[in-house]
Amino acid sequence: MSGQHPIEALMKTAMESIREMVDVNTIVGDAVQAPDGTVIIPISKVSFGFAAGGGEYSYTVNDGRVEKTQDDEDENCESGGDYPFAGGSGAGVSISPIAFMVVGNGHIKLLPVNINSTIDKVLDLIPEFMCRLESICKKKIAVKKEADPE
């Protein structure tokens, strides 16, 4: 057999198809600008898989019937005998939106699609909480300084 084995061509075709479907723009989508100037960027989770397989078969035709030949496989492989090839390949891709990045008014927020993600919500609120805590502390310090002018 000369050149490329048929299974290699099947695998190459499947991988090229996956490469065409999945790129960076699939994971981090195109930015969309809202009327107020806020930019929204979709972020997705991409999962994919593929499988390929096949085999070479030897057969003879007797009286219109196809019968399997009982040749020794090792002898045929060494002699380079060509057998008909049967094979196939398949691929699957799953794209799920997981979040939206919102950029605007000097802030960046990551809004998860899954509402039940409590931990993500808490992590998003920490910077806001810290700013409020800082302003409360500054107000208390200012009140103490006014009460004790020294």
Secondary structure, DSSP 8 states (H G I E B T S, - for coil): --S--HHHHHHHHHHHHHHHH--HHHHB---EE-TTS-EEEEEEEEEEEEEEEEEE--EEEETTEEEE----HHHHHHHT----EEEEEEEEEEEEEEEEEEEETTEEEEEES-TT-HHHHHHHHHHHHHHHHHHHHHHHHHHHHHH---
